[in-house]
Amino acid sequence: MGIDHLVHDDYERARRKAFWNRIRSWLTGRKNELLRFDEVREQLHVRVEHYGGLRTVPIDHIVGSVGRYRDFDRAFLPSQSYTRGRWLSVDRAHHREIRLPPVELYKLGETYFVKDGNHRISVAREHGQEFIDAYVIEVQAPAPITSLEDLEEWIRRQDALEFYERTQLAQLRPGARIELTLPGQYEKLLRHIDDHRWYLGIEQKREIPYSEAVASWYDHVYSPIVEIIRSEDILREFPGRTEADLYLWVIEHRWFLMQEGALDEDEPLDVVVRQYAEAFSERPIKRLRRAMRRRARRLARRRKRAEGETPDSSPG
């Protein structure tokens, strides 16, 4: 098999993995994007940098990028087709055992962000490489950050503070508590509020003050879904998650089904919430049952294909 055929197969395999990662992320609400270095640096208020020299870095500690965070997913799989040419070129060099220059990384705690070399990291990771040589620039962290989880927790806390400061929700609705377990999700809530404000303005033919939009969104969009989640005891299907997590996932699930024509716009919210819980429960037993059902369906499809391909042995 020629090298060109090999690199083509490598790329197509990586793109298929990226596609399924995106679907799983969309359906489960789990973040699949690389972290944006500039955004993280701004959120954590870090500035001090110094050159750390050439090092061997664990690839699975690389969690973000400076400029290519949209081109690769969190597993550094190519998520945009226009990266194909460069990816193939790097993969071709890999198969020919051509030594490429070290990548360049920013180091924040024990996590790393790519300054240069995203494609090299993507190809290396796809081939199972665990370490990569890198020129490292160290960035002073505000506190010990030993993992992606530590970093995401810092970001999540900062996001929450900014959400409450911008919306003034605690003043508008005393006692309101919106807690998300994943970083980068409060921004989605702010977009929901902006969209709600726009629709209110169209409906009422006037400029809607932001505070009024926040209160209306909380009362008429967010709270009704949360009440269903509580009354149906849906959180038990998602250990470790919150009502706000479920709100976001249900909203996005509903939008996806409507786009696919699989759900009517007037479908009651309680039905949508129950369907989501049934389809995506994170309880181990239900996960196992879903996996067994999927396995049974695959086997049934294979049997049908095999029967259809069996030569007709009847006498002619």
C-alpha positions as CSV (number, residue, x, y, z in Angstrom):
1,M,0.0,0.0,0.0
2,G,1.5,3.4,-1.0
3,I,2.1,6.2,1.4
4,D,-0.6,8.5,-0.3
5,H,-3.2,5.8,0.3
6,L,-2.1,5.4,3.9
7,V,-2.2,9.1,4.7
8,H,-5.6,9.4,3.0
9,D,-6.9,6.5,5.2
10,D,-5.4,8.1,8.3
11,Y,-7.1,11.4,7.6
12,E,-10.5,9.9,6.9
13,R,-10.3,7.8,10.0
14,A,-9.5,10.9,12.1
15,R,-12.3,12.9,10.5
16,R,-14.8,10.1,11.3
17,K,-13.7,10.1,14.9
18,A,-14.0,13.8,15.1
19,F,-17.6,13.6,13.7
20,W,-18.7,11.1,16.3
21,N,-17.0,13.1,19.0
22,R,-19.0,16.1,17.9
23,I,-22.3,14.1,18.0
24,R,-21.5,12.7,21.5
25,S,-20.7,16.2,22.7
26,W,-23.8,17.7,21.3
27,L,-26.1,15.0,22.7
28,T,-24.5,14.8,26.2
29,G,-23.6,18.5,26.7
30,R,-20.0,17.7,27.3
31,K,-17.5,20.2,26.0
32,N,-15.5,19.0,23.0
33,E,-13.7,22.2,22.0
34,L,-10.1,23.1,22.7
35,L,-9.6,25.8,25.2
36,R,-8.7,29.3,23.9
37,F,-5.4,30.4,25.4
38,D,-6.1,34.1,25.2
39,E,-9.4,33.6,26.8
40,V,-8.0,31.5,29.6
41,R,-5.2,33.9,30.3
42,E,-7.7,36.8,30.5
43,Q,-10.0,34.9,32.8
44,L,-7.3,33.9,35.1
45,H,-5.5,37.2,35.0
46,V,-2.1,35.7,34.2
47,R,0.6,37.8,32.6
48,V,4.1,36.7,33.7
49,E,5.9,34.6,31.1
50,H,9.4,33.2,30.8
51,Y,11.1,30.8,28.4
52,G,11.3,27.2,29.7
53,G,13.4,25.6,27.1
54,L,13.1,22.3,25.1
55,R,11.1,19.6,26.9
56,T,9.3,16.3,26.3
57,V,5.6,17.0,27.0
58,P,2.8,14.4,27.5
59,I,0.4,15.0,24.6
60,D,-2.7,14.4,26.8
61,H,-1.7,17.4,28.9
62,I,-2.2,19.7,25.8
63,V,-5.7,21.1,26.3
64,G,-5.9,24.2,24.1
65,S,-4.5,26.4,21.4
66,V,-3.7,30.0,20.6
67,G,-5.1,30.3,17.1
68,R,-6.3,26.9,16.0
69,Y,-8.9,26.1,18.7
70,R,-11.7,25.9,16.1
71,D,-9.7,23.6,13.7
72,F,-9.3,20.6,16.1
73,D,-11.5,19.1,18.8
74,R,-10.4,18.3,22.4
75,A,-8.8,15.1,21.2
76,F,-6.9,17.1,18.6
77,L,-8.9,15.4,15.8
78,P,-9.3,17.6,12.7
79,S,-12.8,19.2,12.8
80,Q,-12.5,21.5,9.7
81,S,-12.0,20.2,6.2
82,Y,-9.7,23.0,5.2
83,T,-7.0,21.6,7.5
84,R,-6.8,18.5,5.2
85,G,-3.8,19.5,3.1
86,R,-1.6,20.4,6.0
87,W,-2.7,17.4,8.0
88,L,-1.8,15.1,5.1
89,S,1.6,16.7,4.6
90,V,2.5,16.2,8.3
91,D,1.2,12.6,8.2
92,R,3.2,11.9,5.1
93,A,6.3,13.0,6.9
94,H,5.4,10.7,9.8
95,H,5.2,7.7,7.5
96,R,8.5,8.6,5.8
97,E,10.0,8.9,9.3
98,I,11.1,12.5,8.6
99,R,11.9,14.3,11.8
100,L,9.9,17.5,12.2
101,P,10.9,20.4,14.4
102,P,9.6,20.6,18.0
103,V,6.2,22.2,18.5
104,E,5.9,25.4,20.6
105,L,3.7,25.4,23.7
106,Y,2.6,27.7,26.5
107,K,2.6,26.0,29.9
108,L,0.0,26.9,32.5
109,G,0.4,24.8,35.6
110,E,0.6,21.3,34.3
111,T,-1.5,22.0,31.2
112,Y,-0.3,23.2,27.8
113,F,-1.6,25.3,24.9
114,V,-0.3,25.2,21.4
115,K,1.5,28.2,20.0
116,D,2.7,26.4,16.9
117,G,2.4,22.8,15.8
118,N,-1.3,21.9,16.0
119,H,-1.2,19.6,13.0
120,R,2.0,17.8,14.3
121,I,0.2,17.2,17.6
122,S,-2.9,15.9,15.9
123,V,-1.0,13.5,13.7
124,A,1.1,12.3,16.6
125,R,-1.9,11.7,18.8
126,E,-3.7,9.8,16.0
127,H,-0.8,7.5,15.7
128,G,-0.8,6.8,19.5
129,Q,2.2,8.9,20.4
130,E,2.2,9.8,24.1
131,F,4.9,12.4,24.2
132,I,6.2,15.2,21.9
133,D,9.2,17.5,22.0
134,A,8.3,21.1,22.5
135,Y,9.8,24.5,23.2
136,V,7.9,25.7,26.2
137,I,7.0,29.2,27.4
138,E,5.9,29.1,31.0
139,V,3.0,31.3,32.1
140,Q,2.5,31.9,35.9
141,A,-0.6,30.3,37.2
142,P,-2.8,32.0,39.9
143,A,-2.9,28.7,41.9
144,P,-1.7,25.1,41.5
145,I,-3.2,23.7,38.3
146,T,-2.3,20.1,37.9
147,S,-4.8,19.0,35.4
148,L,-7.5,20.0,32.9
149,E,-10.1,19.5,35.6
150,D,-8.3,22.1,37.9
151,L,-8.2,24.5,35.0
152,E,-11.8,24.0,34.1
153,E,-12.9,24.5,37.7
154,W,-11.1,27.9,37.8
155,I,-12.7,28.9,34.5
156,R,-16.1,27.7,35.6
157,R,-15.9,29.8,38.8
158,Q,-14.9,32.9,36.9
159,D,-17.7,32.3,34.4
160,A,-20.2,32.1,37.2
161,L,-19.0,35.3,38.8
162,E,-19.2,37.1,35.4
163,F,-22.7,35.7,34.7
164,Y,-24.1,36.9,38.0
165,E,-22.4,40.3,37.7
166,R,-23.7,40.8,34.2
167,T,-27.3,39.6,34.8
168,Q,-27.7,40.8,38.3
169,L,-29.9,37.8,38.7
170,A,-29.4,37.6,42.5
171,Q,-30.9,41.0,42.9
172,L,-33.7,40.5,40.4
173,R,-34.7,37.1,41.7
174,P,-33.3,36.6,45.3
175,G,-32.7,33.0,46.0
176,A,-32.2,32.1,42.4
177,R,-29.3,29.7,42.0
178,I,-27.9,28.6,38.7
179,E,-24.9,26.3,38.9
180,L,-23.2,24.6,36.0
181,T,-20.6,21.8,36.3
182,L,-18.8,22.4,33.0
183,P,-16.8,25.5,32.0
184,G,-17.8,27.6,29.0
185,Q,-21.6,27.0,29.6
186,Y,-22.6,30.2,31.3
187,E,-21.9,31.9,27.9
188,K,-24.7,29.8,26.5
189,L,-27.1,31.0,29.1
190,L,-26.2,34.6,28.2
191,R,-27.0,33.9,24.6
192,H,-30.3,32.4,25.6
193,I,-31.1,35.6,27.5
194,D,-30.1,37.7,24.5
195,D,-32.3,35.6,22.2
196,H,-35.2,35.9,24.6
197,R,-34.7,39.6,24.8
198,W,-34.8,39.8,21.0
199,Y,-38.0,37.8,20.7
200,L,-39.7,39.9,23.5
201,G,-38.8,43.0,21.5
202,I,-40.4,41.7,18.3
203,E,-43.4,40.5,20.2
204,Q,-44.0,43.7,22.2
205,K,-42.6,46.1,19.5
206,R,-40.4,47.9,21.9
207,E,-36.8,48.0,23.2
208,I,-36.6,45.6,26.2
209,P,-34.3,46.6,29.1
210,Y,-31.7,43.9,29.8
211,S,-32.9,43.5,33.4
212,E,-36.4,42.9,32.2
213,A,-35.2,40.3,29.7
214,V,-33.2,38.5,32.4
215,A,-36.2,38.3,34.7
216,S,-38.5,37.2,32.0
217,W,-36.1,34.5,30.8
218,Y,-35.7,33.2,34.3
219,D,-39.5,33.1,35.0
220,H,-40.8,31.9,31.6
221,V,-38.0,29.9,30.0
222,Y,-35.6,28.6,32.6
223,S,-37.8,28.0,35.6
224,P,-40.6,26.0,33.8
225,I,-38.0,23.4,32.6
226,V,-36.4,23.3,36.0
227,E,-39.8,22.6,37.6
228,I,-40.3,19.7,35.3
229,I,-36.8,18.3,36.1
230,R,-37.7,18.5,39.8
231,S,-41.2,17.1,39.5
232,E,-40.0,14.2,37.4
233,D,-36.9,13.6,39.6
234,I,-34.8,13.7,36.4
235,L,-31.5,14.5,38.2
236,R,-31.3,11.0,39.6
237,E,-30.6,9.9,36.0
238,F,-27.6,12.2,35.8
239,P,-25.4,11.8,38.9
240,G,-23.1,14.7,39.6
241,R,-25.0,17.1,37.3
242,T,-27.2,20.1,38.1
243,E,-30.6,21.4,37.1
244,A,-28.9,24.1,35.0
245,D,-26.9,21.4,33.2
246,L,-30.1,19.6,32.3
247,Y,-31.8,22.8,31.3
248,L,-29.1,23.4,28.7
249,W,-29.0,19.9,27.4
250,V,-32.8,19.7,27.1
251,I,-33.0,23.0,25.2
252,E,-30.3,21.9,22.8
253,H,-31.8,18.4,22.4
254,R,-35.2,20.0,21.6
255,W,-33.6,22.3,19.0
256,F,-31.8,19.4,17.4
257,L,-35.0,17.3,17.1
258,M,-36.9,20.2,15.6
259,Q,-34.1,20.8,13.0
260,E,-34.4,17.1,12.1
261,G,-38.1,17.3,11.8
262,A,-38.4,14.7,14.5
263,L,-40.3,17.0,17.0
264,D,-43.2,19.3,16.7
265,E,-42.7,22.9,18.0
266,D,-45.8,22.5,20.2
267,E,-44.6,19.3,21.9
268,P,-45.1,19.7,25.7
269,L,-41.9,20.4,27.5
270,D,-42.5,17.6,30.1
271,V,-42.5,15.1,27.2
272,V,-39.2,16.4,25.8
273,V,-37.6,16.3,29.2
274,R,-38.7,12.7,29.9
275,Q,-37.5,11.7,26.4
276,Y,-34.1,13.2,27.0
277,A,-33.7,11.5,30.3
278,E,-34.7,8.1,28.9
279,A,-32.4,8.5,25.9
280,F,-29.3,9.9,27.6
281,S,-29.5,8.8,31.3
282,E,-26.0,8.5,32.7
283,R,-26.8,5.8,35.2
284,P,-24.6,2.8,34.6
285,I,-27.5,0.2,34.3
286,K,-29.3,2.3,31.7
287,R,-26.1,2.9,29.8
288,L,-25.6,-0.9,29.7
289,R,-29.2,-1.5,28.5
290,R,-28.8,1.1,25.7
291,A,-25.5,-0.5,24.7
292,M,-27.1,-4.0,24.6
293,R,-30.0,-2.7,22.5
294,R,-27.6,-1.0,20.1
295,R,-25.7,-4.3,19.9
296,A,-28.8,-6.3,19.2
297,R,-29.9,-3.9,16.5
298,R,-26.5,-4.1,14.8
299,L,-26.6,-7.9,14.9
300,A,-30.1,-7.9,13.4
301,R,-29.0,-5.6,10.6
302,R,-26.0,-7.8,9.9
303,R,-28.2,-10.9,9.8
304,K,-30.5,-9.2,7.3
305,R,-27.6,-8.2,5.1
306,A,-26.2,-11.7,5.2
307,E,-29.6,-13.3,4.3
308,G,-29.9,-10.9,1.4
309,E,-26.5,-11.8,0.1
310,T,-27.0,-15.6,0.3
311,P,-27.0,-17.0,-3.2
312,D,-30.3,-18.5,-4.3
313,S,-29.8,-22.2,-4.2
314,S,-33.2,-23.2,-5.6
315,P,-33.1,-25.2,-8.9
316,G,-33.2,-23.1,-12.0
